[in-house]
C-alpha cells in the first residue's frame, strides 16, 4: 500500500529506527527533527500521513498539527509521545489526530496506526462535543477500525489509574464500543456512536449510545449471555452464521470486570462504572 509518510521527532535514534521500519514496509518516508522543517516538507510534498512527537524544540507537535492541517486539510496525523498529559490527549482529539501512540510502543502498533490512517477516512472524522479532563464527549463514525484508536486516546486519560483498573475499563470499553458500532450502527460510517467519559471523585463512568433500534439483552443469541448452561459456546456458532466478528463476550465480561452496568429501555445506550480507591482527580 503506497503512501508518503513524514516522521517528525527530535530524537535521532528513535526517528531513524521507525523510519527504517516503515521504509521496509514499502512506504516513502521523509524524516525531520523539528516542526518548521516539517512544514517546509508539507508545503512542497504530497504527504499522506504526518507522524509527530509533541515535545520538540522550535515548535511543539500540537502547533505543527494545526499548521500542517491549514496547509493540507486532508493530511492524516498520528501523535507519538512519551510525555503525554490529559490536556495533550484532548488537544490531539480536537486537532483530528487519527491515533495516539504512547512511547514506548511496539512497531506493530505503529504499522497498524499508519495502515488504518491511510485506509479509513472515518478515523479523521471524530467530532469533539466536550473536551475537559473530567468530561469528554465525542461522536465517532460507525467504523470498527475506529475502536483501537479511540481506545488508545481514552487510555491516556486514565494514565494515573492502577494498571489493573485501566485494563478492566479498557477491555470493557473496547467490546462495548465494538458492539455499538457493529449491532447498533450496522458498521455504517454515515452513522455515529456517542461516547461520554466522566471522571468522578471515586469512579470512572462511561456512556455509549448507538443509533440503533435497541435489542433484548437476554434474547441476543450472538451474545455469550444467551448461551444455555450446557452449551457455553453456542453464541460462537451463531456469530459465524451471522457473519459477525469473533466476540460476543462483552456483556458477560463487563458484568465480571466492571462494578455497575445499566442499559436504557431500548438497550441502545449503556452506562458502565468502575469505582476507584483514593485516586486524586485530574486537574480541571
C-alpha positions as CSV (number, residue, x, y, z in Angstrom):
1,X,0.0,0.0,0.0
2,X,2.0,3.0,-1.2
3,X,2.0,6.3,0.6
4,X,4.3,9.2,1.7
5,X,4.9,9.4,5.4
6,X,6.5,12.4,7.3
7,X,8.1,11.4,10.6
8,X,8.9,14.3,12.9
9,X,10.9,13.7,16.1
10,X,14.0,15.4,17.7
11,X,15.3,12.0,19.0
12,X,17.6,11.0,16.1
13,X,17.8,7.3,17.2
14,X,14.1,6.9,17.6
15,X,13.3,8.7,14.4
16,X,15.8,6.8,12.3
17,X,14.6,3.4,13.8
18,X,10.9,3.9,13.0
19,X,11.7,5.5,9.6
20,X,13.7,2.4,8.6
21,X,11.0,0.1,9.7
22,X,8.4,2.0,7.7
23,X,10.6,2.1,4.6
24,X,10.9,-1.6,4.9
25,X,7.1,-1.8,4.6
26,X,7.3,-0.1,1.3
27,X,6.3,3.5,2.3
28,X,8.1,6.6,1.1
29,X,9.4,8.1,4.3
30,X,10.7,11.6,4.9
31,X,12.1,12.2,8.4
32,X,13.0,15.6,10.0
33,X,13.9,16.7,13.5
34,X,11.6,19.7,14.1
35,X,8.3,21.4,13.2
36,X,9.5,24.2,11.0
37,X,11.4,21.8,8.7
38,X,8.3,19.6,8.7
39,X,6.1,22.4,7.5
40,X,8.5,23.1,4.6
41,X,8.1,19.5,3.6
42,X,4.3,19.6,3.9
43,X,4.3,22.7,1.6
44,X,6.2,21.1,-1.2
45,X,5.4,17.3,-0.8
46,X,2.2,15.3,-1.1
47,X,2.4,13.9,2.4
48,X,-0.3,11.4,3.3
49,X,0.4,10.8,7.0
50,X,2.2,13.1,9.4
51,X,3.7,11.3,12.5
52,X,4.8,13.7,15.1
53,X,6.3,13.9,18.6
54,X,4.8,16.5,20.9
55,X,7.7,18.0,22.9
56,X,10.2,19.3,20.4
57,X,12.4,22.5,20.1
58,X,11.3,25.5,18.0
59,X,7.7,24.2,17.6
60,X,5.7,21.6,19.6
61,X,3.8,18.9,17.9
62,X,0.3,20.4,18.6
63,X,1.2,23.6,16.8
64,X,2.6,21.6,14.0
65,X,-0.7,19.7,13.6
66,X,-2.6,23.0,13.4
67,X,-0.3,24.5,10.8
68,X,0.0,21.3,8.8
69,X,-3.8,20.9,8.6
70,X,-4.1,24.5,7.5
71,X,-1.6,23.8,4.6
72,X,-3.1,20.4,3.7
73,X,-6.6,19.9,5.2
74,X,-6.7,16.3,4.1
75,X,-3.5,15.2,5.7
76,X,-3.8,12.3,8.2
77,X,-1.9,12.7,11.6
78,X,-0.6,10.4,14.3
79,X,0.7,11.6,17.6
80,X,3.6,9.8,19.2
81,X,4.8,10.9,22.7
82,X,6.4,9.8,25.9
83,X,5.3,12.9,27.7
84,X,1.6,12.9,27.2
85,X,-0.8,14.6,29.5
86,X,-4.6,14.7,29.7
87,X,-4.6,18.1,28.0
88,X,-2.3,16.8,25.3
89,X,-4.7,14.0,24.6
90,X,-7.6,16.4,24.5
91,X,-5.8,18.8,22.1
92,X,-4.9,15.9,19.8
93,X,-8.6,14.9,19.7
94,X,-9.5,18.5,18.8
95,X,-6.9,18.5,16.0
96,X,-8.4,15.4,14.4
97,X,-5.4,13.1,15.0
98,X,-6.1,9.6,13.7
99,X,-4.3,7.9,16.5
100,X,-2.3,8.5,19.7
101,X,0.7,6.2,20.4
102,X,2.3,6.5,23.9
103,X,6.1,5.8,23.9
104,X,7.5,3.2,24.1
105,X,5.2,1.4,21.7
106,X,5.6,-1.8,19.6
107,X,6.4,-1.4,15.9
108,X,3.4,-3.4,15.1
109,X,1.2,-0.8,16.8
110,X,2.8,1.8,14.6
111,X,2.2,-0.2,11.5
112,X,-1.4,-0.7,12.3
113,X,-1.9,3.0,13.1
114,X,-0.3,4.0,9.7
115,X,-2.3,1.5,7.8
116,X,-5.6,2.5,9.4
117,X,-4.9,6.2,8.9
118,X,-4.3,5.6,5.2
119,X,-7.3,3.3,4.6
120,X,-10.0,4.6,6.9
121,X,-11.1,8.2,6.5
122,X,-13.6,7.8,9.3
123,X,-10.7,7.9,11.8
124,X,-10.2,11.6,11.0
125,X,-13.9,12.4,11.4
126,X,-14.3,12.3,15.1
127,X,-16.5,15.1,16.4
128,X,-15.5,16.5,19.8
129,X,-18.6,17.8,21.7
130,X,-16.9,18.3,25.1
131,X,-13.2,18.3,26.0
132,X,-12.3,18.8,29.6
133,X,-10.2,16.5,31.8
134,X,-13.3,15.4,33.7
135,X,-15.9,15.3,30.9
136,X,-15.0,14.0,27.4
137,X,-17.8,13.6,24.9
138,X,-17.2,12.6,21.3
139,X,-19.2,11.3,18.3
140,X,-17.5,8.5,16.4
141,X,-18.4,7.1,12.9
142,X,-19.6,3.6,13.0
143,X,-16.4,2.0,11.7
144,X,-14.9,-0.9,13.6
145,X,-11.4,0.3,12.7
146,X,-12.0,3.3,15.0
147,X,-12.2,1.1,18.1
148,X,-8.4,0.7,18.5
149,X,-7.5,4.4,18.1
150,X,-10.4,5.6,20.3
151,X,-9.3,3.1,23.0
152,X,-5.7,4.5,22.7
153,X,-7.0,8.0,23.2
154,X,-9.2,7.1,26.2
155,X,-6.5,5.0,27.9
156,X,-4.3,8.1,28.0
157,X,-6.9,9.9,30.1
158,X,-6.7,7.1,32.7
159,X,-2.9,7.1,33.0
160,X,-3.0,7.9,36.7
161,X,-5.0,4.8,37.5
162,X,-3.6,1.4,38.6
163,X,-2.8,-0.9,35.7
164,X,-5.4,-3.5,36.7
165,X,-8.1,-0.8,36.7
166,X,-7.1,0.5,33.3
167,X,-7.1,-3.0,31.9
168,X,-10.6,-3.7,33.2
169,X,-12.0,-0.5,31.9
170,X,-10.2,-0.8,28.6
171,X,-11.4,-4.4,27.9
172,X,-15.0,-3.4,28.7
173,X,-14.8,-0.2,26.6
174,X,-13.4,-1.9,23.5
175,X,-16.0,-4.6,23.5
176,X,-19.0,-2.4,24.3
177,X,-17.9,0.2,21.6
178,X,-17.4,-2.6,19.0
179,X,-20.9,-3.9,19.9
180,X,-22.4,-0.4,19.5
181,X,-20.8,0.1,16.1
182,X,-21.5,-3.4,14.8
183,X,-25.0,-4.0,16.0
184,X,-26.4,-0.5,16.6
185,X,-24.7,1.3,13.8
186,X,-24.5,-1.7,11.4
187,X,-21.0,-0.5,10.5
188,X,-22.5,2.3,8.5
189,X,-19.9,5.2,8.7
190,X,-22.6,7.7,7.9
191,X,-24.0,7.0,11.4
192,X,-22.3,7.8,14.7
193,X,-21.9,6.4,18.2
194,X,-21.8,9.0,21.1
195,X,-19.2,8.3,23.8
196,X,-19.1,10.1,27.1
197,X,-16.2,9.7,29.6
198,X,-16.9,11.3,33.1
199,X,-14.2,11.3,35.9
200,X,-15.8,11.5,39.3
201,X,-14.0,11.6,42.7
202,X,-14.4,7.9,43.3
203,X,-15.4,6.5,39.9
204,X,-14.9,6.5,36.2
205,X,-18.1,6.5,34.2
206,X,-18.6,5.7,30.5
207,X,-21.8,6.2,28.4
208,X,-22.0,4.6,25.0
209,X,-25.1,5.4,22.8
210,X,-25.6,3.9,19.4
211,X,-28.0,4.9,16.6
212,X,-29.8,1.5,16.5
213,X,-33.3,0.3,17.4
214,X,-32.0,-1.5,20.5
215,X,-32.3,-5.2,21.5
216,X,-33.3,-7.6,24.2
217,X,-30.1,-8.4,26.1
218,X,-31.4,-11.8,27.3
219,X,-32.6,-12.8,23.8
220,X,-29.4,-11.7,21.9
221,X,-28.3,-15.1,20.6
222,X,-25.0,-13.7,19.4
223,X,-24.0,-12.9,23.0
224,X,-22.4,-15.3,25.5
225,X,-25.1,-14.1,28.0
226,X,-27.7,-16.0,26.0
227,X,-25.9,-19.4,25.9
228,X,-27.6,-22.4,27.5
229,X,-25.8,-23.6,30.6
230,X,-24.9,-26.9,28.8
231,X,-23.7,-25.0,25.7
232,X,-21.3,-22.3,26.8
233,X,-20.0,-21.7,23.2
234,X,-23.4,-21.7,21.4
235,X,-23.0,-18.0,20.6
236,X,-19.8,-18.6,18.6
237,X,-21.7,-20.7,16.1
238,X,-24.5,-18.1,15.9
239,X,-21.9,-15.3,15.2
240,X,-20.3,-17.4,12.5
241,X,-23.7,-17.9,10.8
242,X,-24.4,-14.2,11.1
243,X,-21.1,-13.2,9.6
244,X,-20.1,-11.4,12.8
245,X,-16.5,-10.8,14.1
246,X,-15.3,-13.2,16.9
247,X,-16.5,-12.0,20.2
248,X,-19.9,-11.8,22.0
249,X,-18.4,-11.7,25.5
250,X,-18.9,-8.0,26.1
251,X,-21.8,-8.1,28.5
252,X,-20.5,-11.1,30.3
253,X,-17.1,-9.5,30.5
254,X,-18.4,-6.3,31.8
255,X,-20.5,-8.0,34.5
256,X,-17.3,-9.5,35.9
257,X,-14.8,-6.7,35.5
258,X,-16.9,-3.5,35.9
259,X,-18.8,-2.5,39.1
260,X,-22.1,-1.4,37.5
261,X,-23.6,-1.8,34.1
262,X,-27.1,-0.4,33.1
263,X,-28.9,-0.1,29.8
264,X,-31.7,2.3,28.9
265,X,-35.1,0.8,28.0
266,X,-34.3,0.5,24.3
267,X,-30.9,-1.0,25.1
268,X,-29.2,1.3,22.6
269,X,-27.4,3.2,25.4
270,X,-25.4,1.8,28.3
271,X,-23.5,3.2,31.2
272,X,-20.8,1.4,33.0
273,X,-19.0,2.4,36.1
274,X,-15.7,1.4,37.7
275,X,-15.2,2.6,41.3
276,X,-11.8,4.0,42.4
277,X,-9.9,3.9,45.7
278,X,-8.0,7.0,46.8
279,X,-7.0,8.2,43.3
280,X,-6.7,12.0,43.0
281,X,-8.8,13.8,40.4
282,X,-7.0,15.1,37.3
283,X,-6.7,18.9,37.2
284,X,-9.7,20.7,35.7
